[in-house]
């Protein structure tokens, strides 16, 4: 019961702070799920994040996996609560905004807020790199794999899940 | 235009469920646009408006955009149908992935595969950071804010709320001053 309340509180706060599509919440999620509550370790956190990027839909759906691990005796309940907490609060804000939309129509504030928040979100994405690296394999082969992915991502149009799967094949060969 | 001006809640949920379940690595916005315009749920200007709002407010863009379109088509029930449509298929898929993970993660081949995938996801995150930083390159202040945020989070472990308040606030303030200056010119 206590875990459920913690899951609700952690993920609903992340939901409300999930500006920029939720790209910036990874470091805080790691602090909460790994350091504070120890629901998962760093390696699991990184692998769940990876699964989140691999499956269709929003990446932050991997909150479900953290909930699943947090409540081993009732994994489905943990997953459902974490997912609801991750998705419902921001959705309620979106639904509620409808009644304010006319007031903000063509308002310069929208562009000011989204452009103004962007640098902080980008900084948080940079901070996600060492956060994710903590649970990723640390070997020369792994770093080369990551570097090749950076180049392929920036230079080609190969989509993200396919790149991850290709790395999975490399991992089976080299990272056992 | 209105081919289906008042869609059933089921058809809203199903449309977005299909998009969410097949949205591998982006391109969802284009497919949402195509579907909702073709069905006449919303017009093109409204859609662009919705896209902007979906990106400004917190939450996944895909989910927010679907909610916006569902709500324009059928009010709050339409928004809830869109929410269910976008969330349920990925939730079901990730649960299957989770069950397989806990069953097989200790198998050396699966473990190696997962480690490889994790190296890939790390590369994607770094690539994303580089790409997004490149978008901010025109303003030194923005680049400085990017760096200051990253250092505050990674080295000083400042929590998310104060980070957004301080560095997000500073960014908003500077955009506001810039907009005001532009309107005075």
Contacts between the chains, C-beta under 8 A, distances in Angstrom:
chain1	res1	chain2	res2	distance
A	13	B	161	7.8
A	14	B	160	7.6
A	15	B	58	6.7
A	15	B	59	6.8
A	16	B	58	5.8
A	17	B	58	6.4
A	17	B	160	5.2
A	17	B	161	6.3
A	17	B	164	6.2
A	18	B	58	4.2
A	18	B	59	5.6
A	18	B	60	7.6
A	19	B	56	8.0
A	19	B	57	7.9
A	19	B	58	5.1
A	19	B	164	6.8
A	19	B	168	7.4
A	20	B	55	7.8
A	21	B	55	6.9
A	21	B	59	7.5
A	21	B	60	5.7
A	21	B	61	4.5
A	22	B	58	7.4
A	22	B	59	6.7
A	22	B	60	5.5
A	23	B	128	7.5
A	24	B	160	7.2
A	24	B	164	7.7
A	25	B	160	6.5
A	27	B	153	5.2
A	27	B	154	7.3
A	27	B	160	7.3
A	28	B	159	6.3
A	28	B	160	3.8
A	31	B	157	7.2
A	31	B	159	7.4
A	43	B	118	7.9
A	46	B	118	4.9
A	46	B	121	7.1
A	46	B	122	7.5
A	47	B	101	7.3
A	47	B	105	7.6
A	47	B	114	5.2
A	47	B	117	7.4
A	47	B	118	5.6
A	49	B	121	6.1
A	50	B	114	7.3
A	50	B	117	4.8
A	50	B	118	5.0
A	50	B	120	7.3
A	50	B	121	4.0
A	51	B	94	6.7
A	51	B	97	5.2
A	51	B	98	7.7
A	51	B	101	7.0
A	52	B	94	7.3
A	53	B	121	5.3
A	53	B	124	6.6
A	54	B	97	7.6
A	54	B	117	6.9
A	55	B	90	5.9
A	55	B	93	4.9
A	55	B	94	5.3
A	55	B	97	6.1
A	56	B	20	6.2
A	56	B	21	5.5
A	56	B	22	6.2
A	56	B	23	4.8
A	56	B	24	5.5
A	56	B	89	7.2
A	56	B	90	5.9
A	56	B	93	6.6
A	57	B	20	4.8
A	57	B	21	7.5
A	57	B	23	6.3
A	57	B	60	8.0
A	57	B	62	7.0
A	57	B	86	6.8
A	57	B	87	7.7
A	57	B	89	6.8
A	57	B	90	2.9
A	57	B	93	7.5
A	58	B	60	3.4
A	58	B	62	5.8
A	58	B	63	5.9
A	58	B	86	7.8
A	58	B	90	6.8
A	59	B	60	7.7
A	60	B	60	6.1
A	61	B	87	8.0
A	61	B	90	4.7
A	61	B	91	6.4
A	61	B	94	5.0
A	62	B	94	6.8
A	64	B	91	6.0
A	64	B	94	5.0
A	64	B	95	6.5
A	64	B	98	6.9
A	65	B	94	6.4
A	65	B	97	7.6
A	65	B	98	4.8
A	65	B	101	7.3
A	68	B	95	7.4
A	68	B	98	4.7
A	68	B	102	7.7
A	69	B	102	7.8
A	75	B	98	7.5
A	75	B	102	7.9
A	76	B	95	7.2
A	79	B	91	7.7
A	79	B	94	7.9
A	79	B	95	6.0
A	79	B	98	6.8
A	80	B	91	7.9
A	83	B	87	7.0
A	83	B	91	5.5
A	87	B	59	7.4
A	87	B	60	7.7
A	87	B	63	6.4
A	87	B	83	7.4
A	87	B	87	5.5
A	90	B	57	7.0
A	90	B	58	4.5
A	90	B	59	3.0
A	90	B	60	7.7
A	90	B	63	7.5
A	90	B	64	7.2
A	91	B	59	6.2
A	91	B	63	6.4
A	91	B	64	7.5
A	91	B	67	5.7
A	91	B	79	7.8
A	91	B	83	5.3
A	93	B	57	5.7
A	93	B	58	6.5
A	93	B	59	7.2
A	94	B	53	7.6
A	94	B	54	7.2
A	94	B	57	5.6
A	94	B	59	6.1
A	94	B	63	7.9
A	94	B	64	4.8
A	94	B	67	4.8
A	94	B	68	6.7
A	94	B	79	7.7
A	95	B	67	6.2
A	95	B	71	6.4
A	95	B	76	6.3
A	95	B	79	4.9
A	97	B	53	6.4
A	97	B	57	6.2
A	98	B	68	7.9
A	98	B	71	5.5
A	98	B	79	7.9
A	101	B	49	7.9
A	101	B	53	7.1
A	105	B	49	7.7
A	108	B	179	5.7
A	110	B	52	6.1
A	110	B	53	7.3
A	110	B	56	5.5
A	111	B	175	7.7
A	111	B	179	7.8
A	112	B	172	6.1
A	112	B	175	4.5
A	112	B	176	5.3
A	112	B	179	5.8
A	113	B	56	5.8
A	113	B	172	5.8
A	113	B	175	7.9
A	114	B	52	7.6
A	114	B	55	6.2
A	114	B	56	4.6
A	115	B	171	7.5
A	115	B	175	5.0
A	116	B	168	6.8
A	116	B	171	3.9
A	116	B	172	3.2
A	116	B	173	7.2
A	116	B	174	6.8
A	116	B	175	4.0
A	116	B	176	7.2
A	117	B	164	7.3
A	117	B	168	4.6
A	117	B	171	5.9
A	117	B	172	6.6
A	118	B	132	7.8
A	118	B	135	7.7
A	118	B	136	6.6
A	118	B	142	7.3
A	118	B	171	6.8
A	119	B	136	5.7
A	119	B	141	8.0
A	119	B	142	4.4
A	119	B	143	7.6
A	119	B	145	3.7
A	119	B	146	4.8
A	119	B	149	6.8
A	119	B	167	6.9
A	119	B	171	4.9
A	120	B	145	6.4
A	120	B	146	7.9
A	120	B	149	4.8
A	120	B	163	6.4
A	120	B	164	6.1
A	120	B	167	3.9
A	120	B	168	4.2
A	120	B	171	5.8
A	121	B	132	7.6
A	121	B	168	7.8
A	122	B	129	6.9
A	122	B	132	4.4
A	122	B	133	5.7
A	122	B	135	7.9
A	122	B	136	6.0
A	122	B	146	4.7
A	122	B	149	7.6
A	123	B	145	6.7
A	123	B	146	4.6
A	123	B	147	6.9
A	123	B	148	6.9
A	123	B	149	2.5
A	123	B	150	4.2
A	123	B	152	7.8
A	123	B	153	6.8
A	123	B	163	7.9
A	123	B	167	6.5
A	124	B	149	6.2
A	124	B	150	7.5
A	124	B	153	6.2
A	124	B	160	7.6
A	124	B	163	7.0
A	125	B	125	7.0
A	125	B	128	5.8
A	125	B	129	4.6
A	125	B	132	5.9
A	126	B	129	4.7
A	126	B	133	7.6
A	126	B	146	6.8
A	126	B	149	7.6
A	126	B	150	3.8
A	126	B	154	7.6
A	127	B	149	7.4
A	127	B	150	5.1
A	127	B	153	3.9
A	127	B	154	4.5
A	128	B	125	5.4
A	128	B	129	7.5
A	129	B	122	7.1
A	129	B	125	5.5
A	129	B	126	5.2
A	129	B	129	6.0
A	130	B	154	5.6
A	131	B	154	7.9
A	132	B	118	7.6
A	132	B	121	6.5
A	132	B	122	5.1
A	132	B	125	5.4
A	133	B	122	5.7
A	135	B	118	6.7
A	136	B	115	7.4
A	136	B	118	4.4
A	136	B	119	5.5
A	136	B	121	7.5
A	136	B	122	4.6
A	137	B	115	4.4
A	137	B	116	7.9
A	137	B	118	6.6
A	137	B	119	5.9
A	142	B	115	7.0
A	142	B	116	7.8
A	142	B	119	4.3
A	143	B	119	7.7
A	145	B	116	6.6
A	145	B	119	4.2
A	145	B	120	6.6
A	145	B	123	7.0
A	146	B	119	4.9
A	146	B	120	7.2
A	146	B	122	4.7
A	146	B	123	3.8
A	146	B	126	6.8
A	147	B	123	6.8
A	148	B	123	7.2
A	149	B	119	7.5
A	149	B	120	5.1
A	149	B	122	7.8
A	149	B	123	2.8
A	149	B	124	6.1
A	149	B	127	6.8
A	150	B	123	4.9
A	150	B	124	8.0
A	150	B	126	5.3
A	150	B	127	4.4
A	150	B	130	7.1
A	153	B	123	6.8
A	153	B	124	5.9
A	153	B	127	3.9
A	153	B	128	7.9
A	153	B	131	8.0
A	154	B	127	5.6
A	154	B	130	6.8
A	154	B	131	6.6
A	159	B	24	6.2
A	159	B	25	3.4
A	159	B	26	6.8
A	160	B	24	8.0
A	160	B	25	4.0
A	160	B	26	7.3
A	160	B	124	5.6
A	161	B	24	4.9
A	161	B	25	5.0
A	162	B	24	7.9
A	162	B	25	7.2
A	163	B	120	5.6
A	163	B	123	7.5
A	163	B	124	6.7
A	164	B	117	5.0
A	164	B	120	4.2
A	164	B	121	5.9
A	164	B	124	7.2
A	165	B	117	7.3
A	165	B	120	8.0
A	166	B	120	7.1
A	167	B	116	4.5
A	167	B	117	5.5
A	167	B	119	5.5
A	167	B	120	3.0
A	167	B	123	7.5
A	168	B	113	4.2
A	168	B	114	7.3
A	168	B	116	4.7
A	168	B	117	4.4
A	168	B	120	7.2
A	169	B	113	7.5
A	169	B	116	6.8
A	170	B	116	4.8
A	170	B	119	7.6
A	171	B	112	4.7
A	171	B	113	5.0
A	171	B	114	6.9
A	171	B	115	4.8
A	171	B	116	1.7
A	171	B	117	6.4
A	171	B	118	7.9
A	171	B	119	6.8
A	172	B	109	5.5
A	172	B	112	4.7
A	172	B	113	4.7
A	172	B	116	6.5
A	173	B	112	7.6
A	174	B	112	7.5
A	174	B	116	7.4
A	175	B	112	4.7
A	175	B	115	4.2
A	175	B	116	5.3
A	175	B	119	7.3
A	176	B	108	4.9
A	176	B	109	6.8
A	176	B	111	6.7
A	176	B	112	3.6
A	176	B	115	8.0
